[in-house]
Structure formats: structure tokens, C-alpha cells
Amino acid sequence: MAEEMNDRVDQIISIENHIHETQKKVPEASGQFSGVLCEIALAAKIVSREVRRAGLADILGVTGEVNVQGEAVKKLDVFAQTVFVEILKRGGRVHAIVSEESEEIIKIPGFMPHGHYLITIDPLDGSSNTDANIPVGTIFGIYRRTPGELAEDEDLFHRPGSEQVGAGYVIYGSSTVLVYATRLGGVHGFTLDPSLGEFILSHPHIRTPERGSILSVNEGYRPWWKENTREYIDFLKSEGENRPYLCRYVGSLVADFHRDLVYGGIFLYPENGKDPDQPHGKLRLLYEAAPLAFVAEEAGGKASTGDTRILDIVPDDIHQRVPLIIGSRLDVEDYEAYYRGER
């Protein structure tokens, strides 16, 4: 019995231990990047606590304000934004932050130490679902600042997602799960153990299946899709080899992406052919599409607009929107073939 207990203890790996073990693979590492990941994990614990007691803490509902996207600001949005930004600002490892909730780049005050990293973050993705107790999440991307760049530079964040050194997301659902990806370390998931207050490695070396069986799309927008998108969706819903696909759509990007990442499938928020306000879809490049595209590719998947790799796009605005087709590699390539008119 004692040996069995020891074996179980040996298998418990906290996110901090995992981050620092991965750091050892990079001889020149200073520990700054590891510190940023640990700060994100800490902020996620605090947000997770509040999400779980939101119904009791009177922080559900809206504040009465509208963010830069023209969306009503939820009270939990404000809380999550404050927690992540303040923890990252005070850590001394970050130079500037872009957030869904802030119209401008968030600069580190002059009296605080400035670090080497640039952060893009959606503090609480899917927050419109909180009143219905549907999973919500956090999405983040991490870039390394080029020496000499200043927070005042207008093009500071005008860089492709391929330059990310790390990215990930957190799901606040039946359990709180943090998934992060790096180029050397791969993709790993950690589940928050409430009794320990620690994220414990639960999904090591995540690899998404080459082809999936799940379709995630809001078909309420079907009349606005282009014809090639409608044809592709009809193809997945028709009978054939490995078809029809199962239709699963939560309406929370993080939750839909995580399910498809683990089980295999495709998520689509395609370009909008009729809505003049959202001709390129709803999702933002810097803090939604690019971080998840980085995770998807590191796990063996793919992310595209239909004709362009998401990680190749250089934004000209920090709140730029893009179509997002993401998931299992062969599924995304099938969509691209339809998009080009080859199917």
C-alpha cells in the first residue's frame, strides 16, 4: 500500500514544476518566460474562484458599460481583466498588454519594472454565457519584444502569430483546465485541484487527431455564409465515409475549441457574406484566433481563414477580426479545398 501511494505521489506534477522542468531544455533561459506562465496560472486560479461563486457574489450581469467591440461589459469581464492585467503588470516580466476589454495598448507604468514580453489576452471569453452557467474561458498569447521597441510604438503588436513563443487558454467549467503550448515543450493540460489550490498535469502531450468527427458551427448564420461554406457543411452532414459528423456547438469559443482539440473535429466561424458590420466574422486575431491557432498547430492541427494560415497574418489593428477555421488538419484542409472551389 505504501509503495502504491508513493507511486501516485510521484505522478503528481504541478504546473510550476512542469514549467520549470521544460525551462531546463533551454540552456540560455532566464526564467522570465516561466515566470509569465506562472503569473497567468495564478490569475486563472483567482478568476476560477470568482466564476464558481459568481451567483453568490453578485458579480453576474452587466456593468452598464460597453467595450471597444460594442459589447455590453459583464461584471465578470471587468473582474477578470483587472486580475490578469494587475498580476502581469506587477510581475516585472511584461512590457505591454493587449486585451479585448481595452481600446488601447495597456502600458506598464514607469515606476514599475518592464520585462521582455508582450501579452495578448481575452480575459473572459464567452462571458455572455455566465448567466446560463455555460463554460467560459481565458485566451492568451505571448510574444517576445524586440530590443528597442517601446510600448508607445503603434506597430508594437503588428506581428504575425507565428512569432508567439507560447500561447494557451483556460476553461472555467465543471473543472478548471489550463492548457498551454510552447515550441519546445508541446501542448499540455492541467486541471485545478481545489483541495490543493494547484494546477496538476492531467493532459500531457496533447495531440489532436488528424481527422475528427465533430462539427462546431453556429448554423444560425447559414443564410449569411458564402455558398462554398454551405456546401462544406452539407458535405459533413451527409452520409459517407466517416460521416455524418456530430454537431456540437456550445457558443463559448474556448469550450468548443478544447473539445475538438482533444477529440478531433473542426470549429468554424467563417467570413460573413452579408453583414456589413462583421464581413470578416466576429473573432479577433490577436487574442482569440492567433493564440488558439498556435495551440492547434503545436498539437498537430491547423488553423486557417480558408485561404490563409492564421499564424501568417500580420494585423494592422490590435482588434482586427478574421474568419477562423480551426481543428484537425485534414478537416481544415477539406474546408480550404471547398473555399478554393476545388470540391
N, C-alpha and C positions, 0 to 999 in steps of 0.2 A: 504493500500500500504506500509506504514512504517513497519507494522508487517511482511509483506511478505519479505521485504528487509532484515529485521533483521534475519528472518529465514534462508535466503540464506547465509548471512554472517556467521551465526553460523555453517553452514555446510562446510565452507571453512577451511580445515585443512592442514597446510603446512607440509612438510616432517620433518622440525625441530621440530615442535610441536608434531607430531606423534611419532618421535623417543624418545623425552623426556617423553611423556606420557607412552610409552612402558617401558622405563627405570624404572619408578616408580613401576613396577611389580616385580622388583628385588631389595629388600631392601639393599643388600650389594653392589649394583652397584656404581662404582666410577665416571661414566660419560665418561670414556676413550673410551669405545666401541661406545657410542653415538657420540662422537667426531669424530671417524674414519668414521662413516657413513655420518656425515655432511660434512667432507672433501671430500669424494667421490662425494657427491651431488654437491659441489661447483666446483670440477674439471669437472664434467659432464656438468655443465652449460657453462663453458668456451669452452669445446670441441664442444658442441652443436652449439654455436655461430659460431665457425670456420667452422664446417661442412656445415652450412647453407649458408655461404658466400664464400665457397671454390672456386667456379667457378669464383669469382670476386677477390679473394685474391692471385691467382697464387700459390696455395698450392696443387692443384691436380697433379697427375703424380708421377713419381718415383724420388728418390734421386740419383740413380746410385749405391747405396749400397745394400748388401744382408744380411738378418738377419740370426740368428742361424738355422732357419728352411730351409735355402737355398732359401728363397723367396725374390723377389725384394722389397725393402723397399719403401713404399709410403710416400710422404711428410706429409700427414695427420697422418700416423703412428708415425712419429717422433714427430710431434706436440703433439699428444695425450699422447704418452709415457712421454714426458717432463712435461706436465701439471700434470698428475696424480702422477708421481714419486716426483716431487718437492713439491707439496702440501702435500703429505703424509709424506715426509721426514721432512718437516719443522713443522709439527703439534706436534711433540714430543710424539706421541702415538704409533708409529710403530717401530719395531726392525729390520725388514728386508723385502725385497720385491722380488718376482719372477715375471718376465714379459716375455711375448713371444718375446719381442724385445731385450732381454739381455741374453747373453750366460751364464753369471754367476749370482749368487745371488747379488742383489743390497743392499749394506750395508749402514747404516746411518753413516755419518761422525762423527768422535769422538767429534768434537766441538758442535754437535747438541744433544739435549736430545733424549734418547732412550726410547721407550714405551714397552708395553707388547704384541703387536700384530704383526702377520706375515700376509702379504698380497700376494695373487696370483692374477695376472691380465693380461688380454688380452686387452690392451688399445684401440685397434680399430679392432674388429673382422669384417671380411668381407670387409676389406679396398680395395681389388681388384675391388670391385663393385662401388667405389665412382665416377669414371669417367662416369658411366652409371646411376648415380642418384638413385641407389638402396639402401635401408636402411642398415646402418652399426650399430655397437654397441660396447659396453664395457662389459666385463665379469669379475667379481671379487669374490674372496673367502677370508674369514677372519678366521684366527686361533689364538688361544691364546698361547703365548710362555710359555714353562715350565721354571720355575725359574732356573737360572744357565745356560741355553742354550745361546750360543753365535752365532753371525752371521757367524763366521768362521767355525762352525761345519758343516761338509759335509752332515750330515744327518738331518740338521735342518728342511727341508721340506719333509723328508721321513716319512710322516704320512698320515693315511687314511682320505678321505674326510669326514668321519663320525665325525672327530674331529673339523670340522668347527663350529664356533659359529655364523656365518652369511655368507650370500652369496647373489649375485644378478647380475643384468645386466642393461644396459641402451640401449635403441633403439633410434637412431637418424634417424627418418623417417618423415612422414607427420606431426607428432608431436614428441617431445622428451619425452620418458617414462622411468622412473626409477622404477625397481621392486626389492625389497629386501625381504629376508626371515630370520627369526630367530626362534629358537626353541620355545620360549615362545610367540612370537608375531605373528607367522604365516607368510603369504605371502601377501604383499600389493604393489599396483602400484600407481605411482604418475606421473602426466603429467605436464610438464613445461609450465607455463603461461608466454609467452614472455612479456606481458604488465606489469606483476608484477615482473618478474625475479625470480619466486618461483616455486618449485615443489608442486603441490596441489594434495591431495589424490583423486584419480579418480577410482581406482580399489581396494576397501577394501576387505580383506579376500578372496583372490583368491583361488578357489578350482577347480581343473581340473576334468572334467567328468571321471567317472570310465571307460567308453569306449567311444571312439571317432568315427569320420567318415572321418578323413583326413589322407592321406599318404604323408609323406615328405621324398623323397629319390632321389638321383641323379641316374637315370636309365642308364646313360651313362656308368656307371661302371658295369652294369649287367654281361658282359662276365667274369669279374674278381671275381664275388661273388661265394661263395660256393653254392652247389646245394640246401641246406636247406633254404638258404636266398631267392633264386629264387622261390622256392616253396611257401614260405610265401607271397612274393609279389604277385605272381599269385593268391593266395587264396584271398588276399584283393581286387584284381581287378576283381574277378569272381562274378557272381550273387549269391545272397543268403541272409540270414537274415542280415539286416543292411549293405549289400554290394551291389555293389562295393563301395569302398572308393573313395573320391575325391582326385585327385593327385594335390598337391600344393607344389611347391619347389622354393624358392627364390634364394638359394645359399648363403644366409647370415645366419649363424647358429642362431644368436640372433633372427632375424626376424622369421625364421621358428619355432624355439622353442616357442617364445611368442604366435604365432598364435595357435599352438597346445595346449599350456598350457591353453589358455582362452577358446578355442572352443572344445578341445578334439581331440586326434589323436596320431600319432606316427611318430617320426623322426628317421631315420636310417642312420648311417654311419658305415656299418659293416666291419668286417675284410676283408682284401683283399687276395684272394687265389692265385694271380698270380704276383703281383707287388712286387719284392724283396725289393724295397726301402720303401714301406709302407705296410708291411704284417699285421700290426695291425690297418690299417686305417690311417686317417690324423689327427684326433683331439687329442689335448694334454690333459692329465689327470688333471694336477694341476690347470690350469687356463681356461679350457673350460669345460671338462666333469664333474669334481667334483663339481664346483660351481652350474652348471645347474642341476645336479643330486640332490643336496641339496635343491634347489628351488622346483624341481619336487616332491620330497618326502614330503616336508612340505606342498605342495598343494594337496597331496593325490595321486600323480602319482608314477612313478617308473623309474629307470634307470639301465641298465644292459649292459654287453658286449655280452650277450647271455647265458653265464653260470655263471657269477659272478656279484654280486651287485657292481656298480661303487664305492659307498662310502666305500666299504670294501678293495679296492685295495690300497696297500702301494707302492708308487712309489720308484723306485731305481735310478731315474734320474729326474731332475726338468723339462725336456722337453719330458718325456715319452709319447708315443702315445697309445691310446686304441680305440677299437671299441666302438661306442656309440649307444645304442638303448634306446630311452627315450620318455616318453609321458604318456598317460592314462594307468593305472595299468593293466587292463585286456588285452589291446593290447600288452603291453610288455610281459606279461605272455604267450600270444599266441605265440609270436615270440620265447620265450625261449623253449616252447614245440616243435616247429619245429626244433630249434637248437639241442635239445637233441634227435631228431628223433622219438618223441612221436606222431607226427601228420603226 
